[in-house]
Amino acid sequence: MALSDEERATLERWVRRRKSSQALALRSRIVLACARGATNNDVAAQLGVNQATVSKWRSRFVARRLEGLTDEPRPGAPRTVTDDDVERVVVKTLTDKPRDATHWSSRDMAKATGMSQTTVSRIWRAFGLKPWRTDTFKLSEDPMFIEKVRDIVGLYLNPPERAVVLCVDEKSQVQALDRTQPILPMRPGTPERHTHDYVRHGVTSLFAALNIATGAVIHETHRRHRTTEFNKFLVAIDKAVPAELDVHLVLDNASSHKTLTIHRWLLRHPRFHLHFTPTSSSWLNLIERWFAELTNRWLRRGTHRSVRALEASLKEWAETWNENPRPYVWHKTADEILETLAAYCERISDSGH
C-alpha cells in the first residue's frame, strides 16, 4: 500500500497531534504500519487490536484515502427545519412585531411561522434573542461631557498625590417600610414569605462619601436633603480627612451642591475640589455602586417600624462595611468609554428612529 508524501505527512500529524481523537490516531497508525509492508496479522499484534479492525481501516483507506479514516455521519431523522426557516424566524423577530403585543412570545412566533414553540425557542437561544427583555439607557446631553469624563476617570486611574478622592452623593427618600403582617421565615423547600403590601413610617436621606483608595465610607443621615444638610456633610468630611490632604469630591449636578452657601464654604476651605459628573451619567460616580449594594443586601428585604430604626439600621450597615471595606476598582480608560459610546451612537442613529 503506497502513500504519497502528503498523505504520509498528514497521517503522522494525526498521530502526534494532541487534539486528535484516540480513534483517528489509531487508524492512522494502522495505515502507516501497513504502508511499511506489514501484514494484517503483524499490524494487529503490534498495535494490540483485532485483525478485523486492521482489515477494515486498510480497506477504507484504499477505497477513499484519508477521507475514509474519518467517522461517517450517523443515521438519523432527516432535518425538518431548513436554513431558510431559521432565517425567517430571526428576521421576523428583529424587524416585525405582533399586532396585539409590543414583543414576540415564542408561542406567538410559532403561530405566525407555522413552527413549534420548542423550535422557535431553540432558534432564539442559538442567536441570543430575548424579545421579552428590555434594558434602559440615556445618553448625556451635557456639552462638557467629554471633558468631565476625562476629568473623573483621570481621578480614578491616576489620583493626585497627597490627596483623597471621595465619591459623594445622597440616597434620598429612603423609606422606613414595615410589612402589614409578620414575615414567615425560610424553611426547607419553602422560601421566606412576606406580604405584598406595607406600611410607610417616614423617610430619611443617607449622605455618603466613598474613598476610592480604601473603600471606606463617611456617612450621615438627615431627614431632609437641602443645601443645609449637604453643608453639614461637607463639615463632617472636613473633620474626617486629615488636614494635610487635599480633598477631591466626585458628585452630581444636584442644585444643593451649587448654591451660594456651598460656594462660600468652599472658598473658606480651599483644599476641597469639586468634580461634577455629566448630566444623566450617574454611572460615573462609584458611590452609586455602593448604594446598589446597600439596597440589594440590606434595604430591599428589610423592615423598619420607624425612621429612627431605619437610621440606626443604615448606620449599622455602613459601620459593618467599614470594618472590612472593599474598594471598587475602575478599569476602563476615558478613550475606551468614549469609543464605546461613539459606536453605540452610530447604532442608534442607524436604527431608523
N, C-alpha and C positions, 0 to 999 in steps of 0.2 A: 504494500500500500504506500504509494508515493505521496509526499507532501510538498506543496510549494513553500518557498521561503516565507511568504506572507502568512500562510496557514500555520506553519511551524511556530512563527513568532507569536501569533495570536494564541495558540494553544498553550505555549509556555507562559504567556502573560496571564491567562486564565488560571493556570496552576499556581502562580506566585501571588496573584492579586488577593489582598485580604478581603475585599468586598465580594469576591466570587462566592457563590453558594457551594457547599460541600459537594453537591451532586454534579454541578458543572465541572468542578476541579477534578473529580474522579473520572468523569467521561473524557476529559482532556488527557489525563494520564493513560487511560486505556488506549486512545488513538495514538499517542506518542509511542507507547510501548509496541503497538502493532506495527507502526511505521519503521521501527528498528528491526523488524523481521521476526519477532517472537510469535509463537503460535498462540491460539486462544487459551490452551491449557497453561502455557507458561505465563501468560499475562494474568490469568485468573489466580494462579498460585502466587505470583509476585505481589499482586495488589490485594489479595485476600478476598476476592469476590467470586461469585458463581460464574461458571463458563458461559452460561446462557446470557448473563449480563454483558460479558465481553462481546459475544457474538451479536447481540442486539445493537450495541453502540458502534461496533465496527461496520455493520451493515448500514446503519443510519448515516454514518459519515460518508461511506462510499456513495450512497444514493443522493445525499443532499449537502455534503461537505459540512462546513461549520454550522450552517443553519439547522442541520439535523441533530445537533447536540443540545439545542435549547428545548425547553418544555413546550409542547403544543398546547394551544388553547383547550381548556377543558370543556366538555359538552355542557350545555345548559339551555335554559329557556331563551329564545330569541329576544333581543332588545325591543321593547314596545314604545319607549319614549325616545324620539329622534332628537338630533341636534336642533332641528327647526322648532320642535316643540319646546325645548329648553329656552331657546332664544325668544320665542313668543311670550313665554311667561315672564322672563326677565325684562323685556322691553315694555310689556304691559304694566308690570309693577312700577317701573321707573317713570313712565310717561303718561299713564292713564289713572283714573280714579273711578270707583263705582258711583252710580247715580245717587245712591241713598246713603253714602258714608264719606268721611273725609279720607279714609285709607282702606286698603285691602285687608281682608282677613283671608286665611288660607282656604276657608270654605267658599267665600265669595269668589276668589280667584279660580278655584276648582270648578265652580259652576259656570264661570264665564269662559273658561278654556276647554271644558269638557274632560278634564283630567281628575284624578282622585286627589283628595285633600292631602294624603300622605305624599304623593308625588310632588305636589306644589311645595310642601314643607321641605322636602329633600332638596329641591332646586333652590329654595331661598337660603337654606343652610349652606349649600355649596358656594353661593355667591355672596354670602354675608348680608342678605337683605332682611330687614326687620321693619316692615311698614307700620307696625303698631308702636314703635318707639319714636320719640322726638327729643331733641336737645334744644337748649336755648342759647342765644348768643346776642351780643350787642357790640357793635364797633364804635369806638370812641370818635367823637367829632371834635375833640379838643385840637385847636390849631397848633398847640405846642406839644402834641402827642409824642413825636419822635424825640424831642429834646428831653421831655420828662422821663420817657422810658430809659434813655441812655443815662440820665442822672441817677435814677433809682437803682437800676441794675448795676451801675458802676459802684454804688454804695454796697450792694450785696456781695459782689465779686471781689472788690478791692476797697474795703473800708479804710477810711483815713486813720493815720496813726494818732495815738493819744486822744482817742475819741471813742464814743459808744454810739452805735446805731440802734435806734428803737423804732419799731413799727407800732403806731398808735392808732386806736380807734375806740369808738363806743359801741357796745352792743346794747342798743336802746330798746325800751319796751319789752324787757324780759318779764314774762307773766308768771305770777305765782298761781299755779293751777293745782286743784285738788279734784280727784275723781269723786263722783257722786256716791259711789259705793266702795267698800273695801276691795283692795286688789287681791286676787286669788293667786297664790304662789305657784311656781312651776312644779310639776310632778312628773314622774316617769310616763312618757307618752302624751303629756299634756303641757302646752306652753303656758307661760304666765298670762293671766287674763285680767283685763280691766274694762270698765265701762267706756263706751264711746263718747259720753258726754262728761263735762267737767264744770267746776265752779271756779270763777275768777276771783282772786283775792287782792288784786292790785298789781302794779308793775314797778320795776326798778331798772336802772341802767348800770351796766358794768363798763367802767373805763379801764383799759388795759394797754400796757406798753411792753412789747416783746423784744428782748435783747437778742439780736440775730447771732451774736457770737456764742452766748451761753444757753439760750433758750429760756432763761428766767423771765418772769413776768411781774411787772409792777402793776398793781391793781387797786381799784377803789370802786365802791358802789355809791350811787347817788340817785335820789328819787326823780330827779329831772336831769336833762342834758342840755343846758343852756351854756352861754359863754361863762357864766359864773362858775358852774361846775367844772368846765374844761380848764379854767384858770386855776382852780384848786388842784386839779390833777397835775398841771404843769409844776405847781409848787411841790407836790409830792415827788415828782420825778427829779426836780432840782435837789431835794433833800436826799434821795436815794442814790444818785450818781455822784461819785467822788468829785470834789470841786476842781481838781486839776485836769479833768477830762472835758473835751467839747462834747456836745450832745446834738446828734443829727436825728431829727424826727421825720419818719415817713408817715404821712397822713393824707386823708381825702380832702375834698373841697367843701366840706360842711360849712355853713355860714358861721357857726360858732367858733370856727378855727381862724376866722379872718376879720374879726371885729376890731374896732379901735382899742378896746380894752386889752385884747391879746397883743396887738401891735405895740402898745406902750409897755406891756410886761416884757416882751422880747427885747425892746430897746434897753431895758434895765438889766437884762440878762444876756449879754452878747455871746455867751458860749453856746446858746441854743440856735440851731439852724433848721429851718423847716423845708421839707421836700414834698411837694404836693403831687399825688398821683394824677394822671389824666382823668378827665371825666369818664364815667362808665367803665372804669378799669380797676375795680376793687381787687381783682386777681393779682395785681402788682404788690399789694400790701400783705405781707406774711402773717400779720395778726389775724386775718380772715381765716387762715388755715387753723390757727389755734381756736378761734371761735367755733369753727366747724367741729373740731374735736370735742370741745366743751358741750356743744349741742348734742352730738351723737352719743357721747359716752355718759353724759350726766343729766342733761335737761329733758331730753325727749321723753324719757320714761319716768322722770322724777315727779314727785308730788310734794306740794308745799301749801300749807294751810294759812300762810300769812306772808307779807312782804318781808318781815323781819326774818322768818325762817328761810325764805329764798335767799336773802342777802348772806345769811350765815352759811348756807349751802354753797353759794358761789365762792365765798372766802375759803371755805374748807377745801373745795376742789382746786382752787388756784394755789393754796399753800401746799397741798399734796403734790401738785405738779412741780412746784419749786424745790421740793425735796430731792427730786431727780429730774431736772429739766433736760429737755431734748431739743436742740436747735434744729430748725428746718434749713436744709442746705439748698441754696439756689444754684442751678446748673446752667441754664441757657444764657447765652450772651445776648446783648441787645440786638446785634446783627441777626442772630438766629430767630429771635422773636419777630423782628420786622420782616424778614424774608418769609416766614410762615404766614404772617398777616397779609403780606402782598399777594401771595399765592391764593389765599382764601378770598381776598377781594376780587381777584380775577375770576375765580369760580362763580361767585355770586353775581358778578357783572355779566357773565355769560349765561345765566340761568333763565333769562327772558323776563325777569320781574323788575 
